[in-house]
Amino acid sequence: MRSIYVILRISFAVVWFVNGFYCKILGMIPRHEFIVAKILGFEYAQQLTLAIGLGEVIMGFWILSGYRAKFNAITQIVLVLLMNILEVILVPELLLWGSMNMLFAILFVILIFINEFIIAKRLQ
């Protein structure tokens, strides 16, 4: 059970690292900057995309640190749902899987919840 908890925690961190560093900071997936531009404005889209990417990288480190893990899980859940709801409503044409992105977001947050509030509790 402990190994499942650790593997999931590392997997969550990898998701945040990849989306933050590879997709946004390195700009390897331009669609991310287009999404930011359409939602927050074109003038500072590049800078905002970099800032969001940095925040996502920091989230990855926070996950790995284990510091305030339950608060971290709640923060991840709120951010993922908020980002995906906004994107599905405002820029569905720019999403990789369109409105299906919301399904993947929901599955992701369910896994975060299970890992931190069910599996972690059983490990205590």
DSSP file (Angstrom, degrees, kcal/mol; ACC not computed):
  #  RESIDUE AA STRUCTURE BP1 BP2  ACC     N-H-->O    O-->H-N    N-H-->O    O-->H-N    TCO  KAPPA ALPHA  PHI   PSI    X-CA   Y-CA   Z-CA
    1    1 A M     >        0   0    0      0, 0.0     4,-2.1     0, 0.0     5,-0.1   0.000 360.0 360.0 360.0 -39.2    0.0    0.0    0.0
    2    2 A R  H  >  +     0   0    0      1,-0.2     4,-2.4     2,-0.2     5,-0.2   0.895 360.0  53.0 -61.1 -40.5    2.9    2.4    0.8
    3    3 A S  H  > S+     0   0    0      1,-0.2     4,-2.7     2,-0.2    -1,-0.2   0.871 106.8  52.0 -66.5 -35.2    4.4    1.8   -2.6
    4    4 A I  H  > S+     0   0    0      2,-0.2     4,-2.6     1,-0.2     5,-0.2   0.932 109.8  50.1 -63.3 -44.9    1.1    2.7   -4.3
    5    5 A Y  H  X S+     0   0    0     -4,-2.1     4,-2.4     1,-0.2    -2,-0.2   0.930 114.0  44.1 -57.9 -47.6    1.0    6.0   -2.3
    6    6 A V  H  X S+     0   0    0     -4,-2.4     4,-2.6     2,-0.2     5,-0.2   0.915 113.0  50.6 -67.0 -44.0    4.5    6.9   -3.2
    7    7 A I  H  X S+     0   0    0     -4,-2.7     4,-2.4     1,-0.2    -1,-0.2   0.919 112.9  46.4 -61.6 -43.9    4.1    6.0   -6.9
    8    8 A L  H  X S+     0   0    0     -4,-2.6     4,-2.6     2,-0.2    -2,-0.2   0.925 111.7  51.0 -64.5 -43.9    0.9    8.1   -7.2
    9    9 A R  H  X S+     0   0    0     -4,-2.4     4,-2.1    -5,-0.2    -2,-0.2   0.925 112.6  46.0 -60.3 -44.8    2.5   11.0   -5.4
   10   10 A I  H  X S+     0   0    0     -4,-2.6     4,-2.4     1,-0.2    -1,-0.2   0.901 111.3  53.5 -63.8 -40.5    5.5   10.9   -7.7
   11   11 A S  H  X S+     0   0    0     -4,-2.4     4,-2.1    -5,-0.2    -2,-0.2   0.900 107.8  49.7 -62.2 -41.6    3.2   10.6  -10.7
   12   12 A F  H  X S+     0   0    0     -4,-2.6     4,-2.1     2,-0.2    -1,-0.2   0.929 110.9  49.8 -62.3 -44.4    1.2   13.7   -9.6
   13   13 A A  H  X S+     0   0    0     -4,-2.1     4,-2.8     1,-0.2    -2,-0.2   0.904 108.9  52.5 -61.0 -41.3    4.5   15.6   -9.3
   14   14 A V  H  X S+     0   0    0     -4,-2.4     4,-3.0     2,-0.2     5,-0.3   0.900 106.4  53.5 -62.1 -41.4    5.6   14.5  -12.7
   15   15 A V  H  X S+     0   0    0     -4,-2.1     4,-2.4     1,-0.2     5,-0.2   0.938 112.7  43.7 -58.1 -47.1    2.3   15.8  -14.2
   16   16 A W  H  X S+     0   0    0     -4,-2.1     4,-2.5     2,-0.2     5,-0.3   0.910 114.9  49.5 -66.1 -42.1    2.9   19.2  -12.7
   17   17 A F  H  X>S+     0   0    0     -4,-2.8     4,-3.4     2,-0.2     5,-0.7   0.942 113.1  45.8 -61.1 -48.5    6.6   19.3  -13.7
   18   18 A V  I  <>S+     0   0    0     -4,-3.0     5,-2.4     1,-0.2     4,-0.4   0.938 116.1  44.7 -62.9 -47.8    5.9   18.3  -17.3
   19   19 A N  I  <>S+     0   0    0     -4,-2.4     5,-0.8    -5,-0.3    -1,-0.2   0.894 122.2  39.0 -64.3 -38.3    3.0   20.8  -17.7
   20   20 A G  I  <>S+     0   0    0     -4,-2.5     5,-2.6    -5,-0.2     4,-0.4   0.965 128.2  25.3 -76.0 -54.7    5.0   23.5  -16.0
   21   21 A F  I  <>S+     0   0    0     -4,-3.4     5,-3.0    -5,-0.3     6,-0.3   0.976 130.5  31.9 -79.4 -57.3    8.5   23.1  -17.3
   22   22 A Y  I   <S+     0   0    0     -5,-0.7     6,-2.0    -4,-0.4     7,-0.2   0.952 128.0  34.8 -68.9 -50.9    8.2   21.3  -20.6
   23   23 A C  I   <S+     0   0    0     -5,-2.4     6,-1.1     4,-0.2    10,-0.2   0.898 134.2  17.0 -75.3 -40.9    4.9   22.7  -21.8
   24   24 A K  I   <S+     0   0    0     -5,-0.8    -3,-0.2    -4,-0.4    -4,-0.1   0.904 126.7  40.4-103.3 -52.6    5.0   26.3  -20.5
   25   25 A I  I   <S+     0   0    0     -5,-2.6    -3,-0.2     1,-0.2    -4,-0.2   0.949 127.9  33.9 -67.0 -47.7    8.5   27.3  -19.4
   26   26 A L  S   <S-     0   0    0     -5,-3.0    -1,-0.2    -6,-0.2    -4,-0.1   0.673 102.8-136.7 -78.8 -16.0   10.2   25.7  -22.4
   27   27 A G        +     0   0    0     -6,-0.3    -4,-0.2     2,-0.1    -3,-0.2   0.802  53.7 145.2  67.9  30.3    7.2   26.5  -24.6
   28   28 A M        +     0   0    0     -6,-2.0    -5,-0.2     1,-0.2    -4,-0.1   0.676  68.6  47.7 -76.2 -16.6    7.2   23.1  -26.3
   29   29 A I    >   -     0   0    0     -6,-1.1     3,-2.0    -7,-0.2     4,-0.5  -0.818  69.9-172.5-123.4  89.8    3.4   23.0  -26.5
   30   30 A P  T >> S+     0   0    0      0, 0.0     4,-1.9     0, 0.0     3,-0.6   0.737  76.0  76.8 -57.3 -24.7    2.4   26.4  -27.9
   31   31 A R  H 3> S+     0   0    0      1,-0.2     4,-2.3     2,-0.2     5,-0.2   0.832  87.2  61.5 -55.2 -33.0   -1.3   25.7  -27.3
   32   32 A H  H <> S+     0   0    0     -3,-2.0     4,-2.0     1,-0.2    -1,-0.2   0.912 105.4  44.9 -62.6 -42.7   -0.7   26.4  -23.5
   33   33 A E  H <> S+     0   0    0     -3,-0.6     4,-2.7    -4,-0.5    -1,-0.2   0.864 110.7  54.4 -69.8 -34.8    0.3   30.0  -24.3
   34   34 A F  H  X S+     0   0    0     -4,-1.9     4,-2.5     2,-0.2    -2,-0.2   0.898 107.8  50.7 -63.4 -39.5   -2.7   30.4  -26.7
   35   35 A I  H  X S+     0   0    0     -4,-2.3     4,-1.9     2,-0.2     5,-0.2   0.940 112.1  46.3 -62.9 -47.4   -5.0   29.3  -23.9
   36   36 A V  H  X>S+     0   0    0     -4,-2.0     4,-3.4     1,-0.2     5,-0.6   0.916 112.1  52.2 -60.2 -43.7   -3.5   31.8  -21.5
   37   37 A A  H  X5S+     0   0    0     -4,-2.7     4,-1.6     1,-0.2    -2,-0.2   0.914 111.0  45.8 -61.0 -44.7   -3.7   34.5  -24.2
   38   38 A K  H  <5S+     0   0    0     -4,-2.5    -1,-0.2     2,-0.2    -2,-0.2   0.830 122.2  36.7 -70.3 -30.5   -7.4   33.9  -24.9
   39   39 A I  H  <5S+     0   0    0     -4,-1.9    -2,-0.2    -5,-0.2    -3,-0.2   0.899 133.1  21.4 -87.4 -44.1   -8.3   33.8  -21.2
   40   40 A L  H  <5S-     0   0    0     -4,-3.4    -3,-0.2    -5,-0.2    -2,-0.2   0.510 118.2 -86.6-107.5  -6.6   -6.0   36.4  -19.7
   41   41 A G     << -     0   0    0     -4,-1.6    -1,-0.2    -5,-0.6     3,-0.2  -0.086  24.6-106.5 112.0 148.8   -5.1   38.6  -22.7
   42   42 A F  S >  S+     0   0    0      1,-0.2     3,-1.0     2,-0.1     4,-0.4   0.760 101.3  75.5 -79.7 -27.1   -2.5   38.6  -25.4
   43   43 A E  T 3  S+     0   0    0      1,-0.3    -1,-0.2    -6,-0.1     3,-0.2   0.885 114.9  15.9 -58.5 -44.0   -0.4   41.5  -24.2
   44   44 A Y  T 3> S+     0   0    0     -3,-0.2     4,-2.9    -4,-0.1     5,-0.3   0.047  87.5 122.0-118.0  25.3    1.4   39.5  -21.4
   45   45 A A  H <> S+     0   0    0     -3,-1.0     4,-2.6     1,-0.2     5,-0.2   0.889  75.2  49.8 -58.3 -42.7    0.5   36.0  -22.4
   46   46 A Q  H  > S+     0   0    0     -4,-0.4     4,-2.2     2,-0.2    -1,-0.2   0.937 114.4  43.8 -64.5 -45.5    4.2   34.8  -22.6
   47   47 A Q  H  > S+     0   0    0      2,-0.2     4,-2.3     1,-0.2    -2,-0.2   0.902 115.4  48.4 -66.6 -40.9    5.1   36.2  -19.2
   48   48 A L  H  X S+     0   0    0     -4,-2.9     4,-2.7     2,-0.2    -1,-0.2   0.886 109.9  52.4 -66.5 -37.9    1.9   34.9  -17.6
   49   49 A T  H  X S+     0   0    0     -4,-2.6     4,-2.6    -5,-0.3    -2,-0.2   0.915 110.3  48.3 -63.6 -42.2    2.5   31.5  -19.2
   50   50 A L  H  X S+     0   0    0     -4,-2.2     4,-2.6     2,-0.2    -2,-0.2   0.911 111.9  49.6 -63.0 -42.2    6.0   31.4  -17.7
   51   51 A A  H  X S+     0   0    0     -4,-2.3     4,-2.4     2,-0.2    -2,-0.2   0.912 111.8  47.6 -64.0 -42.6    4.7   32.4  -14.3
   52   52 A I  H  X S+     0   0    0     -4,-2.7     4,-2.3     2,-0.2    -2,-0.2   0.923 111.6  51.6 -63.1 -43.5    2.0   29.7  -14.4
   53   53 A G  H  X S+     0   0    0     -4,-2.6     4,-2.2     2,-0.2    -2,-0.2   0.905 109.2  49.6 -59.4 -42.9    4.7   27.2  -15.5
   54   54 A L  H  X S+     0   0    0     -4,-2.6     4,-2.6     1,-0.2    -1,-0.2   0.914 109.7  51.9 -62.8 -42.7    6.9   28.2  -12.6
   55   55 A G  H  X S+     0   0    0     -4,-2.4     4,-2.2     1,-0.2    -2,-0.2   0.883 109.2  50.3 -59.7 -38.9    3.9   27.8  -10.2
   56   56 A E  H  X S+     0   0    0     -4,-2.3     4,-2.0     2,-0.2    -1,-0.2   0.884 109.7  49.9 -68.4 -38.4    3.3   24.3  -11.6
   57   57 A V  H  X S+     0   0    0     -4,-2.2     4,-2.0     2,-0.2    -2,-0.2   0.924 110.5  50.3 -64.2 -43.6    7.0   23.4  -11.1
   58   58 A I  H  X S+     0   0    0     -4,-2.6     4,-2.7     1,-0.2    -2,-0.2   0.901 107.3  54.7 -60.4 -40.7    6.8   24.6   -7.5
   59   59 A M  H  X S+     0   0    0     -4,-2.2     4,-2.6     1,-0.2    -1,-0.2   0.912 105.3  53.4 -58.7 -42.4    3.7   22.5   -7.1
   60   60 A G  H  X S+     0   0    0     -4,-2.0     4,-2.1     1,-0.2    -1,-0.2   0.919 110.5  45.8 -59.0 -44.4    5.6   19.5   -8.2
   61   61 A F  H  X S+     0   0    0     -4,-2.0     4,-2.1     2,-0.2    -1,-0.2   0.895 111.0  53.5 -64.7 -39.6    8.3   20.2   -5.6
   62   62 A W  H  X>S+     0   0    0     -4,-2.7     4,-1.2     2,-0.2     5,-0.5   0.916 108.0  50.5 -61.8 -42.7    5.7   20.8   -2.9
   63   63 A I  H ><5S+     0   0    0     -4,-2.6     3,-0.6     1,-0.2    -1,-0.2   0.940 112.1  46.7 -59.7 -47.4    4.1   17.4   -3.7
   64   64 A L  H 3<5S+     0   0    0     -4,-2.1    -1,-0.2     1,-0.2    -2,-0.2   0.824 106.0  59.9 -66.0 -30.7    7.4   15.6   -3.5
   65   65 A S  H 3<5S-     0   0    0     -4,-2.1    -1,-0.2    -5,-0.2    -2,-0.2   0.817  93.2-143.5 -68.1 -29.4    8.3   17.4   -0.2
   66   66 A G  T X<5 +     0   0    0     -4,-1.2     3,-1.0    -3,-0.6     2,-0.3   0.499  43.3 155.0  77.8   2.4    5.2   16.0    1.6
   67   67 A Y  T 3 <S-     0   0    0     -5,-0.5    -1,-0.3     1,-0.3     5,-0.2  -0.492  75.8 -13.8 -68.7 124.7    4.9   19.3    3.4
   68   68 A R  T 3> S-     0   0    0     -2,-0.3     4,-2.6    -3,-0.1    -1,-0.3   0.931  82.8-177.1  46.6  56.3    1.2   19.8    4.5
   69   69 A A  H <> S+     0   0    0     -3,-1.0     4,-2.4     1,-0.2     5,-0.1   0.822  73.8  50.4 -57.5 -39.3    0.2   17.0    2.1
   70   70 A K  H  > S+     0   0    0      2,-0.2     4,-2.3     1,-0.2    -1,-0.2   0.924 112.4  46.6 -68.8 -42.6   -3.5   17.2    2.8
   71   71 A F  H  > S+     0   0    0      1,-0.2     4,-2.5     2,-0.2    -2,-0.2   0.891 112.1  52.7 -63.6 -38.5   -3.6   21.0    2.2
   72   72 A N  H  X S+     0   0    0     -4,-2.6     4,-2.7     2,-0.2    -2,-0.2   0.922 108.3  50.0 -61.3 -44.4   -1.5   20.4   -0.9
   73   73 A A  H  X S+     0   0    0     -4,-2.4     4,-2.6     2,-0.2    -2,-0.2   0.917 111.0  48.4 -62.2 -43.5   -4.0   17.8   -2.2
   74   74 A I  H  X S+     0   0    0     -4,-2.3     4,-2.6     2,-0.2    -1,-0.2   0.913 111.5  50.8 -62.1 -41.9   -6.9   20.2   -1.6
   75   75 A T  H  X S+     0   0    0     -4,-2.5     4,-2.6     2,-0.2    -2,-0.2   0.921 110.8  48.3 -61.7 -45.0   -4.9   23.0   -3.5
   76   76 A Q  H  X S+     0   0    0     -4,-2.7     4,-3.0     2,-0.2     5,-0.3   0.936 111.7  49.9 -59.8 -46.6   -4.2   20.6   -6.4
   77   77 A I  H  X S+     0   0    0     -4,-2.6     4,-2.3     1,-0.2     5,-0.3   0.931 113.1  45.6 -59.9 -47.6   -7.9   19.6   -6.6
   78   78 A V  H  X S+     0   0    0     -4,-2.6     4,-2.7     2,-0.2     5,-0.2   0.932 115.7  46.5 -62.8 -46.4   -9.1   23.2   -6.5
   79   79 A L  H  X S+     0   0    0     -4,-2.6     4,-3.0    -5,-0.2     5,-0.3   0.926 113.2  47.6 -63.7 -45.9   -6.6   24.4   -9.1
   80   80 A V  H  X S+     0   0    0     -4,-3.0     4,-2.3    -5,-0.2     5,-0.2   0.931 116.2  43.7 -63.3 -45.6   -7.1   21.5  -11.5
   81   81 A L  H  X S+     0   0    0     -4,-2.3     4,-2.6    -5,-0.3     5,-0.2   0.933 115.8  47.8 -66.0 -44.4  -10.9   21.8  -11.4
   82   82 A L  H  X S+     0   0    0     -4,-2.7     4,-2.4    -5,-0.3     5,-0.2   0.944 113.5  47.0 -61.5 -48.9  -10.8   25.6  -11.7
   83   83 A M  H  X S+     0   0    0     -4,-3.0     4,-2.3    -5,-0.2    -1,-0.2   0.920 115.8  45.2 -59.5 -44.4   -8.4   25.6  -14.6
   84   84 A N  H  X S+     0   0    0     -4,-2.3     4,-2.6    -5,-0.3     5,-0.2   0.874 111.0  51.3 -72.1 -36.8  -10.3   23.0  -16.5
   85   85 A I  H  X S+     0   0    0     -4,-2.6     4,-2.1    -5,-0.2     5,-0.2   0.949 112.9  46.8 -62.6 -47.5  -13.7   24.5  -15.9
   86   86 A L  H  X S+     0   0    0     -4,-2.4     4,-3.2    -5,-0.2     5,-0.4   0.922 114.5  47.3 -58.7 -45.1  -12.4   27.9  -17.2
   87   87 A E  H  X S+     0   0    0     -4,-2.3     4,-2.3    -5,-0.2     7,-0.2   0.907 111.2  49.5 -66.2 -42.3  -10.8   26.2  -20.2
   88   88 A V  H  < S+     0   0    0     -4,-2.6    -1,-0.2     1,-0.2    -2,-0.2   0.879 119.1  39.5 -64.8 -36.8  -13.8   24.1  -21.1
   89   89 A I  H  < S+     0   0    0     -4,-2.1    -2,-0.2    -5,-0.2    -1,-0.2   0.923 128.4  28.5 -76.8 -45.2  -16.1   27.2  -20.9
   90   90 A L  H  < S+     0   0    0     -4,-3.2    -3,-0.2    -5,-0.2    -2,-0.2   0.811 135.0  13.8 -93.2 -32.7  -13.8   29.8  -22.5
   91   91 A V    ><  +     0   0    0     -4,-2.3     3,-1.9    -5,-0.4     4,-0.5  -0.238  63.2 147.0-141.9  51.5  -11.5   27.9  -24.9
   92   92 A P  G >  S+     0   0    0      0, 0.0     3,-1.1     0, 0.0     6,-0.2   0.816  73.6  64.7 -60.3 -28.2  -12.8   24.4  -25.7
   93   93 A E  G 3  S+     0   0    0      1,-0.2    -5,-0.1    -3,-0.1    -2,-0.1   0.692 101.0  51.0 -67.9 -17.4  -11.4   24.6  -29.2
   94   94 A L  G <  S+     0   0    0     -3,-1.9    -1,-0.2    -7,-0.2     2,-0.2   0.495  86.9 104.6 -97.2  -5.0   -7.8   24.8  -27.9
   95   95 A L  S X  S-     0   0    0     -3,-1.1     3,-0.8    -4,-0.5     4,-0.1  -0.538  74.5-129.0 -82.0 143.5   -8.0   21.8  -25.6
   96   96 A L  T 3  S+     0   0    0      1,-0.3    -1,-0.1    -2,-0.2     3,-0.1   0.892 108.9  18.7 -56.6 -43.9   -6.3   18.6  -26.6
   97   97 A W  T >  S-     0   0    0      1,-0.4     3,-1.9    -3,-0.0    -1,-0.3   0.081 101.1-137.5-116.2  22.7   -9.5   16.5  -26.0
   98   98 A G  G X  S-     0   0    0     -3,-0.8     3,-1.7     1,-0.3    -1,-0.4  -0.289  77.9  -9.4  58.9-137.0  -12.1   19.3  -26.1
   99   99 A S  G >  S+     0   0    0      1,-0.3     3,-1.2     2,-0.2     4,-0.5   0.668 125.7  76.8 -69.7 -14.4  -14.7   19.0  -23.4
  100  100 A M  G X> S+     0   0    0     -3,-1.9     4,-1.6     1,-0.2     3,-0.6   0.701  75.3  79.3 -66.3 -18.4  -13.3   15.5  -22.6
  101  101 A N  H <> S+     0   0    0     -3,-1.7     4,-2.4     1,-0.2    -1,-0.2   0.875  85.8  59.7 -54.1 -36.4  -10.5   17.3  -20.8
  102  102 A M  H <> S+     0   0    0     -3,-1.2     4,-2.5    -4,-0.3    -1,-0.2   0.874 100.4  54.0 -62.5 -37.3  -12.9   17.7  -17.9
  103  103 A L  H <> S+     0   0    0     -3,-0.6     4,-2.4    -4,-0.5    -1,-0.2   0.932 110.1  46.5 -61.7 -45.7  -13.3   14.0  -17.6
  104  104 A F  H  X S+     0   0    0     -4,-1.6     4,-2.3     1,-0.2    -2,-0.2   0.874 111.4  52.4 -65.2 -36.7   -9.5   13.5  -17.3
  105  105 A A  H  X S+     0   0    0     -4,-2.4     4,-2.6     2,-0.2    -1,-0.2   0.916 109.6  48.8 -63.7 -43.0   -9.4   16.4  -14.8
  106  106 A I  H  X S+     0   0    0     -4,-2.5     4,-2.1     2,-0.2    -2,-0.2   0.916 111.7  48.6 -64.6 -42.8  -12.1   14.7  -12.7
  107  107 A L  H  X S+     0   0    0     -4,-2.4     4,-2.1     2,-0.2    -1,-0.2   0.905 111.2  51.8 -62.3 -40.6  -10.3   11.4  -12.8
  108  108 A F  H  X S+     0   0    0     -4,-2.3     4,-2.2     1,-0.2    -2,-0.2   0.933 111.2  45.5 -61.7 -47.7   -7.0   13.1  -11.8
  109  109 A V  H  X S+     0   0    0     -4,-2.6     4,-2.6     1,-0.2    -1,-0.2   0.835 109.5  55.6 -69.6 -30.6   -8.6   14.9   -8.8
  110  110 A I  H  X S+     0   0    0     -4,-2.1     4,-2.9    -5,-0.2    -1,-0.2   0.923 108.6  48.2 -64.0 -42.7  -10.3   11.7   -7.7
  111  111 A L  H  X S+     0   0    0     -4,-2.1     4,-2.7     2,-0.2    -2,-0.2   0.909 111.0  50.4 -63.2 -41.8   -6.9    9.9   -7.7
  112  112 A I  H  X S+     0   0    0     -4,-2.2     4,-2.4     2,-0.2     5,-0.3   0.943 112.8  47.1 -59.9 -47.3   -5.4   12.8   -5.7
  113  113 A F  H  X>S+     0   0    0     -4,-2.6     4,-2.9     1,-0.2     5,-0.5   0.940 113.2  47.4 -60.2 -49.6   -8.2   12.6   -3.2
  114  114 A I  I  X>S+     0   0    0     -4,-2.9     5,-2.9     1,-0.2     4,-1.6   0.921 113.6  48.7 -58.6 -44.9   -8.0    8.8   -2.9
  115  115 A N  I  <>S+     0   0    0     -4,-2.7     5,-1.8    -5,-0.2    -1,-0.2   0.926 121.6  31.4 -64.1 -45.2   -4.2    8.9   -2.5
  116  116 A E  I  <5S+     0   0    0     -4,-2.4    -2,-0.2    -5,-0.2    -1,-0.2   0.781 129.4  32.1 -89.0 -27.1   -4.1   11.6    0.2
  117  117 A F  I  <5S+     0   0    0     -4,-2.9    -3,-0.2    -5,-0.3    -2,-0.2   0.587 132.1  21.9-109.8 -11.6   -7.4   11.1    2.1
  118  118 A I  I  X<S+     0   0    0     -4,-1.6     4,-1.8    -5,-0.5    -3,-0.2   0.711 127.4  37.2-116.6 -58.1   -7.9    7.3    1.9
  119  119 A I  I  ><S+     0   0    0     -5,-2.9     4,-1.2     1,-0.2    -3,-0.2   0.945 119.1  49.1 -63.9 -47.6   -4.6    5.6    1.2
  120  120 A A  H  ><S+     0   0    0     -5,-1.8     4,-0.6    -6,-0.3     3,-0.3   0.877 109.2  54.1 -60.1 -37.1   -2.5    7.9    3.4
  121  121 A K  H >4 S+     0   0    0      1,-0.2     3,-0.9     2,-0.2    -1,-0.2   0.887 106.0  51.9 -64.9 -38.1   -5.0    7.5    6.2
  122  122 A R  H 3< S+     0   0    0     -4,-1.8    -1,-0.2     1,-0.2    -2,-0.2   0.750 104.3  58.5 -69.0 -22.9   -4.6    3.7    6.0
  123  123 A L  H 3<        0   0    0     -4,-1.2    -1,-0.2    -3,-0.3    -2,-0.2   0.631 360.0 360.0 -81.5 -13.6   -0.8    4.1    6.3
  124  124 A Q    <<        0   0    0     -3,-0.9    -1,-0.2    -4,-0.6    -2,-0.1   0.492 360.0 360.0 -73.6 360.0   -1.1    5.9    9.6
